[in-house]
Amino acid sequence: MACAAAGLTLRATAAWQQSIGARAANSSRKACLSSLRRFSLPATHHASPAQLQRRAIRGMASADKESASNNPGLVEEVDPATSKYIMQQTMYRIKDPKASLHFYSSVLGMRLLKRLDFPEAKFSLYFMGYEQPEEIPTTEAERVKWLFTRKATIELTHNWGTESDPDFKGYHNGNSDPRGWGHIGVSVDDVYTACERFEKLGVEFVKRPDEGRMKGLAFIKDPDGYWIEILDSNHMGQLLSA
């Protein structure tokens, strides 16, 4: 009798613990679903509580990961003295301006915003960018002043004579050892449509949009071998917020 009673007690205890565990799991699931809704993350009825919890944690981290507390060295409030600063230019050297100007204007659709020549130092600067021609001033002084108010221009620097120098081997593009400089990026309306056009124009690809693990973005090369990332906002949103 004592053994039978003990057995019943053990079974009752096990059933009670199982019930408590089920209620705890259900409570955990509800809490995770609540967190998912809060951070607008996709929920599924087939996900386990642990999976839901991991998603909620990712959502909370994402909501705050650009804060200064999560990025040592970053200041929360920038100095008001920098309020009128802009990212104005990226400079790299080119071998042959004829080849580079054709590529950036014909293939990528940029305009030559200003050319500056320095005969004594034997080099020229070509500022390329996406601006409407009717917005470009016609006088020299105003055009120079206007140029340096434009955002995200490319400054192509040509040291005279490199295009015809048989001993000149070109510039390091930063993507082979020792690595440093990486690439610029051009946002297009649709990366697949843009890359179809690049294919027809004979552009050299580093990565096509369907190659590799990161689908929906591409890398091409300019005449000097510099890499250019080709992307669009829709595919990048899908890729990086999945």
C-alpha positions as CSV (number, residue, x, y, z in Angstrom):
1,M,0.0,0.0,0.0
2,A,2.8,2.4,0.9
3,C,4.5,1.7,-2.4
4,A,1.3,2.2,-4.4
5,A,0.7,5.5,-2.6
6,A,4.2,6.6,-3.3
7,G,3.8,5.7,-7.0
8,L,0.6,7.8,-7.2
9,T,2.3,10.7,-5.5
10,L,5.2,10.6,-7.9
11,R,2.8,10.4,-10.9
12,A,0.8,13.3,-9.6
13,T,3.9,15.3,-8.9
14,A,5.2,14.7,-12.5
15,A,1.8,15.6,-14.0
16,W,1.8,18.8,-11.9
17,Q,5.4,19.7,-13.0
18,Q,4.4,19.0,-16.7
19,S,1.4,21.3,-16.3
20,I,3.5,24.0,-14.8
21,G,6.1,23.7,-17.6
22,A,3.4,23.9,-20.3
23,R,2.0,27.1,-18.7
24,A,5.5,28.6,-18.4
25,A,6.2,27.8,-22.0
26,N,2.9,29.3,-23.1
27,S,3.6,32.4,-21.0
28,S,7.0,32.7,-22.6
29,R,5.5,32.3,-26.1
30,K,3.0,35.1,-25.3
31,A,5.7,37.3,-24.1
32,C,7.8,36.7,-27.1
33,L,4.9,37.3,-29.4
34,S,4.3,40.6,-27.6
35,S,7.9,41.6,-28.2
36,L,7.7,40.7,-31.8
37,R,4.7,42.8,-32.3
38,R,6.5,45.7,-30.5
39,F,9.5,45.5,-32.8
40,S,7.5,44.7,-36.0
41,L,9.3,41.3,-36.5
42,P,7.6,38.5,-38.4
43,A,5.9,35.9,-36.1
44,T,4.9,32.3,-37.0
45,H,2.8,29.9,-35.1
46,H,5.3,27.2,-35.9
47,A,8.2,28.9,-34.1
48,S,9.3,27.6,-30.7
49,P,9.5,29.9,-27.7
50,A,13.2,29.8,-27.9
51,Q,13.1,30.9,-31.6
52,L,10.6,33.7,-30.8
53,Q,12.8,34.9,-27.9
54,R,15.9,35.0,-30.2
55,R,13.9,37.1,-32.7
56,A,12.7,39.4,-30.0
57,I,16.3,39.9,-28.8
58,R,17.4,40.6,-32.3
59,G,14.7,43.2,-32.7
60,M,15.6,44.9,-29.5
61,A,19.3,45.0,-30.5
62,S,18.4,46.3,-33.9
63,A,16.3,49.1,-32.4
64,D,19.2,50.4,-30.4
65,K,22.3,49.2,-32.2
66,E,23.1,52.7,-33.7
67,S,23.1,54.3,-30.3
68,A,26.3,55.6,-28.7
69,S,26.0,53.1,-25.9
70,N,26.3,50.3,-28.4
71,N,29.2,51.9,-30.3
72,P,32.2,52.8,-28.2
73,G,33.7,56.1,-29.3
74,L,30.5,57.4,-30.9
75,V,29.0,60.6,-29.5
76,E,25.2,60.9,-29.2
77,E,25.0,64.6,-30.0
78,V,27.4,66.0,-32.7
79,D,29.1,69.4,-32.2
80,P,26.8,72.1,-33.6
81,A,29.9,73.6,-35.2
82,T,29.7,70.8,-37.8
83,S,26.1,71.4,-38.7
84,K,27.0,72.6,-42.2
85,Y,29.6,69.9,-43.0
86,I,28.9,67.6,-45.9
87,M,30.5,64.5,-47.4
88,Q,31.7,66.3,-50.6
89,Q,34.1,64.1,-52.5
90,T,36.0,60.9,-52.8
91,M,39.3,61.0,-54.8
92,Y,41.1,58.3,-56.6
93,R,43.8,58.4,-59.3
94,I,43.1,57.3,-62.9
95,K,45.5,56.3,-65.6
96,D,43.6,57.4,-68.7
97,P,41.0,60.2,-68.5
98,K,39.5,59.4,-71.9
99,A,38.6,55.8,-70.7
100,S,37.5,57.0,-67.3
101,L,35.3,59.9,-68.5
102,H,33.6,57.6,-71.0
103,F,32.9,55.0,-68.3
104,Y,31.5,57.4,-65.7
105,S,29.4,59.4,-68.2
106,S,28.3,56.7,-70.6
107,V,28.0,53.7,-68.4
108,L,27.1,55.3,-65.0
109,G,25.4,58.4,-66.3
110,M,27.4,60.9,-64.3
111,R,28.1,64.4,-65.5
112,L,31.4,66.3,-65.5
113,L,30.7,69.0,-63.0
114,K,34.1,70.7,-63.2
115,R,37.5,70.2,-64.6
116,L,40.5,71.8,-63.0
117,D,44.0,71.8,-64.6
118,F,47.3,72.5,-62.9
119,P,49.9,72.8,-65.6
120,E,52.8,73.6,-63.3
121,A,52.2,70.4,-61.3
122,K,51.1,68.5,-64.5
123,F,47.8,67.0,-63.2
124,S,44.1,67.5,-63.8
125,L,41.0,66.9,-61.6
126,Y,37.7,65.8,-63.0
127,F,34.8,66.1,-60.7
128,M,31.9,63.7,-61.6
129,G,28.5,63.5,-60.1
130,Y,24.7,63.2,-60.5
131,E,23.5,66.8,-61.0
132,Q,21.0,68.3,-63.5
133,P,22.7,70.4,-66.3
134,E,20.3,73.3,-65.8
135,E,21.5,73.6,-62.2
136,I,25.1,74.1,-63.1
137,P,26.3,77.8,-63.1
138,T,27.7,79.1,-66.3
139,T,30.4,81.5,-64.9
140,E,33.7,80.0,-63.9
141,A,33.8,81.5,-60.4
142,E,30.2,80.5,-59.6
143,R,30.7,77.0,-61.0
144,V,33.7,76.4,-58.8
145,K,31.9,77.7,-55.7
146,W,28.8,75.6,-56.6
147,L,30.9,72.5,-57.1
148,F,32.1,72.4,-53.5
149,T,28.5,72.5,-52.2
150,R,27.6,69.2,-54.0
151,K,27.3,66.0,-52.1
152,A,29.1,62.7,-52.9
153,T,31.1,63.7,-55.9
154,I,34.0,61.7,-57.4
155,E,37.3,63.5,-57.9
156,L,39.3,61.7,-60.6
157,T,42.9,62.7,-60.5
158,H,45.0,62.3,-63.6
159,N,48.8,62.8,-63.5
160,W,49.7,63.7,-67.0
161,G,51.5,61.1,-69.1
162,T,50.4,58.0,-67.3
163,E,48.0,57.1,-70.1
164,S,51.0,56.7,-72.6
165,D,53.7,55.5,-70.2
166,P,54.6,51.9,-71.1
167,D,56.2,51.4,-67.7
168,F,53.2,52.6,-65.7
169,K,51.4,49.5,-64.3
170,G,48.4,51.3,-62.9
171,Y,47.1,52.0,-59.4
172,H,46.3,49.7,-56.5
173,N,42.6,49.3,-56.2
174,G,42.6,48.4,-52.5
175,N,41.0,45.0,-52.9
176,S,44.1,42.8,-53.0
177,D,46.8,42.6,-50.3
178,P,47.5,44.9,-48.6
179,R,43.8,45.7,-48.5
180,G,42.6,49.2,-47.6
181,W,40.3,51.1,-49.9
182,G,37.3,49.1,-50.9
183,H,34.7,50.7,-53.2
184,I,32.2,53.4,-53.9
185,G,28.5,52.6,-54.3
186,V,25.9,53.7,-56.8
187,S,22.2,53.3,-56.1
188,V,20.1,52.5,-59.1
189,D,16.3,52.0,-59.7
190,D,16.6,48.2,-60.1
191,V,19.9,46.3,-59.7
192,Y,18.9,43.5,-62.1
193,T,17.9,45.8,-64.9
194,A,21.0,47.9,-64.5
195,C,23.2,44.8,-64.6
196,E,21.6,43.6,-67.8
197,R,22.5,46.9,-69.4
198,F,26.1,46.7,-68.0
199,E,26.4,43.2,-69.5
200,K,25.4,44.6,-72.9
201,L,27.9,47.4,-72.6
202,G,30.7,44.9,-71.8
203,V,31.3,46.0,-68.2
204,E,33.6,43.8,-66.1
205,F,31.8,42.2,-63.1
206,V,33.3,41.3,-59.8
207,K,30.0,39.9,-58.7
208,R,26.6,39.6,-60.4
209,P,23.5,40.2,-58.4
210,D,22.6,36.5,-58.2
211,E,26.1,35.3,-57.3
212,G,27.4,34.6,-53.8
213,R,25.4,34.6,-50.6
214,M,24.2,38.2,-50.8
215,K,21.7,38.2,-53.6
216,G,20.4,41.5,-55.0
217,L,23.6,43.5,-55.2
218,A,26.5,43.6,-57.6
219,F,30.1,44.8,-58.0
220,I,31.6,46.1,-61.2
221,K,35.0,47.5,-62.2
222,D,35.9,50.8,-63.7
223,P,38.7,51.1,-66.3
224,D,41.3,51.3,-63.5
225,G,40.0,48.3,-61.7
226,Y,38.3,50.2,-58.9
227,W,35.2,48.4,-57.5
228,I,31.8,49.9,-57.7
229,E,28.9,48.4,-55.7
230,I,25.6,48.5,-57.6
231,L,22.5,48.4,-55.4
232,D,18.9,49.5,-55.0
233,S,16.9,50.3,-51.9
234,N,14.3,47.6,-52.3
235,H,16.7,44.7,-52.6
236,M,19.0,46.1,-49.9
237,G,16.0,46.4,-47.6
238,Q,15.0,42.8,-48.2
239,L,18.6,41.6,-47.8
240,L,19.6,43.4,-44.7
241,S,16.4,43.4,-42.7
242,A,15.4,39.7,-43.2
